[in-house]
Amino acid sequence: MLRLPAVLAYRILGTAGTMILGCAGLAAGALPVDQTGAALWLTDWRHYPGPALICGYVGLTMLVAAWWWAGRDLRRPGGADVRGLLTTLALWTCPLLLGPPLFSRDVYSYLAQGTMVLAGADVYEHGVSRFGGPFAAEVPQMWQQTPAPYGPVFLGLAAVVAAVAGTTAAAGVIGMRVVALLGVVLLAIFLPRLARHSGVEPGAATWLGVLNPLVPLHLVAGAHNEAVMLGLLVAGLCLAFEQRFALATVLVTLAALVKAPAAAGLLVVVALARPYWGIWSATLRTAGLAGLTAVAATAATGLGYGWITALGTPFYKHSWSISSALGRASHRLTEAAGLDLGTAPMRFWLWAGLLAALGGMALAWWHRRRLGPTYVLGLALAAVAVLGPATRPWYVLWGLVLIAAAAPQRPVRLLASLTAAGVAFLTLPSGFGPDPAQLALATTGVALGIVAVGCFGLGVHALSTVLAGPAWNGRALEGTTR
């Protein structure tokens, strides 16, 4: 009996979704203001941003539905394995590789900061407006004065891409996507191995941690540096489980020199090395090698140690998080009450959020023997992403990737998957917040996407029914020929 394979169906649905989303980005994406370096993206479609936004959310809904379908098929006997899931990821990702940035304009900041590095400007002291240039002009005004919050490893990579791209925006964006893809490849290789070490089925970990919509949408289409950070971090943790502690320390330190939160992974390396080296030896060896790696990487990039003071950049007044929202609300309330407290309410809530995140990390670490070090680190990074001074939709991946590799409880994995599906809809393809008209267009797109998914499902069911009918039944055909 023949049936349409589920894997073929959700691959078609998801690929069609990202193709629609990629085309929609030509009008509704994070297009550069200066079009001289973006000839690749100049089409008549850019004159129709409203219909493009609707189409973008149709495609987004199709992608999320395809991912959920893949998860259901994974639980079926004979469902897709890790290799099949990664093939699916490649198919879903390809339509997004050459289009404009989606869901964020951060990639222009990366390129502007890379250009500053090439020119010898201090990216840890000045914002991109200090140097200017075509990439700096693409950075939103509120971030023009913000020093770079990234480590020297990432800024060195950004400088290489900026040197190759010159002033061509399309080349720069695609170059940063290549860098992000290297991180995704590391995730694809090491996350299944890390899951085995943590007692989790590799296919389930790959579905939740690598195939989830936030990876193609934000790590690839948005070219976020979380891809490199998470790829190095997961590779380092995996090697630590395999008792290759020195190389693990180097990789985790390099991840922290992309974005600082990855430094928490060094605690896991120490915990895993402790039975072999003892607690003091493990701590000293890990700290010493991490320090040498940081010194070597900083010297190689020539950026100096301004990245240490730049760790306070997330406390910038325009950052958004739960704590900053509470700070703004408190500021308005005190003003309404006739009190002028200046920035005190904001600073109070930002520090309260950070302390709450650190408290969550400490609590999770206290239970590491019961939960396992990888799961604990995932919970800790999730707490930092949610309660820290700055939160973005793609920050969800900090904890989600490690939770995917190590969380044993089905309720936790279900909550993580629902979070990933929901967060995928939070940001407009342009990277800006929605106005009421755009919100209505996006909602319309989601509704039409649900209809499209329903129609596709009915079509698949009808085709499967035809394939499973008597005309396709091997025994029936054999009987008619005798």
VOROSE-291375 format. One record per residue (C-alpha): residue in one letter; x, y, z. Coordinates in steps of 0.001 Angstrom, whole numbers, plus 500000, padded with zeros to 6 digits. Each point is the difference from the previous one (the first is absolute). Layout:
// VOROSE-291375
AXYZ
...
// end
This chain:
// VOROSE-291375
M500000500000500000
L501414503384498985
R499575503216501955
L501468503478499593
P502908500061502491
A499457502484502825
V503614501167499707
L499431501000496378
A496821501849500929
Y501460502133502784
R503148500672498001
I497883501350497153
L497848502056502376
G502957501519501853
T502025500705496873
A497003501666498376
G499611502078503156
T503591501241500011
M499838500678496242
I496953502200500559
L501665501658502983
G503212500597498052
C498088501638497154
A497985502079502472
G503271501261501468
L500701501824496728
A497327502485501039
A499343499441503708
G503459498948501221
A502779502034501597
L500985501586496698
P502883502491499898
V499083503662499670
D502910500527497596
Q499073497807497035
T503271500479498098
G501507496919501647
A496863497896499809
A499372499484496288
L499362496312500715
W496879500961501960
L498605502716497717
T496748498681498517
D496578501456499287
W498753497986502978
R501477502645502340
H497200502400499069
Y497410497779501723
P501028499730503659
G496455499380501249
P499259496895497888
A503579498859500606
L499475500126503762
I496876497865499674
C501875497519497812
G502897499948502445
Y497757498900502842
V498337497432497761
G503432498494499355
L500966500258503665
T496843498154501050
M500712497270497459
L503544499584501322
V498918499719503638
A497274497516499068
A502515497932498004
W502355499935502982
W497222498825502308
W499057497340497454
A503626498819499929
G499899499650503780
R496896497824499835
D501566497833497305
L503126499618502152
R497955498145502644
R498687497555497416
P501862496681499635
G502260500356496978
G499826503811500082
A502830502258498864
D503446499558501566
V502601502685500725
R501325499984496436
G496478500343498617
L499244502918502319
L503185501793498951
T499110499453496348
T496659501613500758
L501775502954501642
A502151500475496902
L496926500030497751
W498200502508502211
T503060502230500291
C501063500262496353
P497247502471498917
L501153502441502695
L503711500117499146
L500089502682497296
G497168502289501068
P500132503123502169
P500250499724503799
L496830498951501777
F498644500826503470
S502942502195501019
R502460502622498737
D502793498827502304
V502013498653497078
Y500594503579498840
S501396500804503445
Y502358497037499716
L501249501244496628
A500333503597501201
Q502001498857503027
G502140497783497771
T500729503027497825
M501012501950503103
V502392497220500996
L501622500152496565
A500451503749500365
G501543499679503456
A497091501718501784
D499192498931503561
V496684498135499761
Y499902499592503781
E500153503728500599
H497885501447497192
G496814499148498132
V499808499517496258
S499058503655499451
R503534501018500995
F501449498457496850
G496966500136497706
G499939498275496637
P497319498181497983
F499453497234502554
A499721502407502922
A497245501832498111
E497921496797500150
V500148499757503799
P496893501346501826
Q500537503398501575
M499602498804503584
W503035497681499606
Q502259502480498210
Q501841500989503192
T500218496508501536
P503449498375500349
A500323496426498770
P498886497442502636
Y501738497109498206
G503284498281500661
P503144500289497867
V499518496621498309
F496736501041498405
L501166503503499122
G503052498486498324
L497701497858497846
A497831503032499231
A503096501937498936
V500967497235497565
V496526500038498436
A499977503815499831
A503396499960498257
V498716497602497351
A496611501702499544
G501290503556499730
T496955502273499898
T497639497467498415
A497183499280502437
A498826496802498316
A503511498525499989
G500480500945503650
V496731498429501106
I500666496795498079
G503533499902501418
M498678500254503556
R497538497214499167
V502917497802498988
V501534500647503429
A496669499162501650
L499703496813497946
L503346498836501386
G498483500264503470
V496876498126498904
V502193497233498548
L501741499656503367
L496594499740501655
A498878497361497526
I503130497914500610
F500346500250503761
L496472500394501385
P498994496365499279
R503237498832501664
L499361502237503005
A496477498579500244
R501367496447500160
H502302501001502847
S496994501499501805
G497761496957499493
V497683501674497469
E498991498497496660
P502104501821497333
G497125500370497540
A497795501711502585
A502868502332500944
T500685500844496356
W496341500752499308
L499688502371502961
G503492501490500043
V501046500237496343
L496944499628497767
N497783502397501980
P498833503072498005
L502182502452501940
V503129498484498433
P499170500697496324
L498129503203500846
H502453501686502375
L503328498196499821
V500015499746496190
A497605502611498561
G500885502463502777
A503715498950500022
H500196500385503785
N503243499275501792
E498168497618502342
A500665497396497289
V503767500185500550
M499687500284503777
L497699496981500318
G501933497910497482
L503262500479501905
L498311499546503379
V498259496743499082
A503183498646498386
G501966500847503143
L497481498391502349
C499895496856497873
L503790499680500088
A499974500529503773
F497711496968500342
E502529498109497882
Q502761500963502480
R501801502311497570
F499988502751502582
A502734502229498570
L498392500309496572
A496593500368501647
T501302502930502066
V501403501708496911
L496746499642498040
V497777501198502848
T502302502980500560
L499839500877496298
A496203499818500264
A500143502459502904
L502192502270497862
V497110500138497551
K497367500734502647
A500742500044503719
P497160497764501358
A501729496933498536
A502679500370502708
A497631498146502346
G500890496886498022
L503412499975501699
L498238498954503220
V498785496889498200
V503529499230498812
V501257500271503588
A497170497792501276
L500742497300497422
A503774500162500580
R499668499840503785
P499837496169500307
Y503256499726498035
W502013502948501241
G498431500952503311
I498083503222500587
W502959502318500565
S502095498666497160
A497012500029497636
T499176503588500951
L503566501274499671
R500700498190496737
T496736501142498421
A500388503589501186
G503631500155498903
L499358498603496532
A496933502221499574
G502100503026500926
L502749499058497539
T497409499476497253
A498453503404500691
V503406501702499938
A500989498256496771
A496703500786498246
T500105503620501122
A503595500377498816
A499227498349496656
T497171502429499261
G501882503041501336
L496834501375501594
G501317500364503539
Y498047499303503155
G497198502480499542
W497656497016499652
I500156499631503789
T498569503466500667
A497564499542497101
L498255497237501953
G497856502781501454
T498585500907496574
P496785497944500511
F499121502475502767
Y499473502596497279
K496794502005500501
H498454498833496722
S500363496286500798
W496763498067500411
S499319497280502551
I497601499208502824
S502148501992502409
S500305503019497686
A496220499943499424
L499484500082503769
G502514502849500199
R498121502057497412
A496683499317501722
S501453501030503376
H501426503176498473
R496583500964498635
L498312499278503335
T502478502103501960
E499610502843497510
A496215499794500338
A500438500201503765
G502087503163499611
L503311498361500876
D503129500563497943
L502262497003500628
G501887500257496719
T501389496674498841
A499782498380503438
P496857497881499256
M501514498653496797
R503340499226501639
F498243498305502918
W497989497644497799
L502908499226497678
W502153498982502925
A497095498136501590
G499497498043496801
L503703499186499759
L500114498867503633
A496890497876499444
A501675498396496984
L503139499293502024
G497833498594502786
G498296497720497499
M503396498850498751
A501160499260503554
L496816498079500800
A500297497915496848
W503678499306500696
W499148498817503523
H497915497212498435
R502564499054497331
R500564496492501373
R496333499161499540
L499370501910496765
G503326499586498229
P502448502798499098
T498760500623496445
Y496366500343501057
V501009502297502862
L502000502217497641
G497021500170497631
L497711501106502833
A502582502550501163
L500431501544496545
A496228500066499546
A499744501953503273
V502629502492498817
A498240500418496644
V496614500661501610
L500975501933503148
G503173501737498821
P500230503671498999
A499387499249496286
T497733497417498390
R499474499202496324
P497967497195498389
W503145498196498859
Y501369500029503558
V497531497186500665
L502477497752498199
W502600500489502759
G498115497665502285
L497836498173497472
V502907498282498217
L501393498535503240
I496564499139501366
A499381498122496746
A503176497994500575
A499432499153503655
A496465500550501344
P498558496582500907
Q496483501085500980
R497366500090497282
P498180503053501511
V503199502065499818
R500655498989496398
L496396500766499069
L500249503443501615
A503278500652498167
S498487499009496646
L496905502165500554
T502275502904500927
A502021499590496811
A496839499875497890
G498521503072501683
V503165502111499977
A500323499459496238
F497016502350499506
L501124502815502310
T502120502097497627
L499131501571496666
P502220499007497054
S501186503621499882
G501416499719503522
F497891502904501269
G497053499959502377
P496546499864498396
D497539502856499728
P496261499136500098
A499779499703496200
Q502978497653499816
L498628497955502876
A496743499572498088
L501879498948496861
A502088497503501970
T496908498540501640
T498385499654496598
G503102498204498754
V499906497540502895
A496300499297499377
L500626499411496292
G503000497849500893
I497810497801502188
V497584499619497077
A502915499149497680
V501317497384502421
G496519498500500327
C499579499813496243
F503427498449499616
G499179497413502649
L496727499101498255
G501859499693496704
V502596497690501560
H497258497875501564
A498123499756496697
L503146499055498103
S500905497401502618
T496498498557499706
V500392499703496239
L503427498383500340
A498649497550502577
G496959499078497867
P499401496766498071
A501582501341496826
W503307500340501872
N499695496867502076
G502661497527498952
R497840496937500591
A497097501459498046
L502272500745497069
E501419496507500187
G496497498529499949
T498980501933496876
T503002498718498063
R499338496311500676
// end
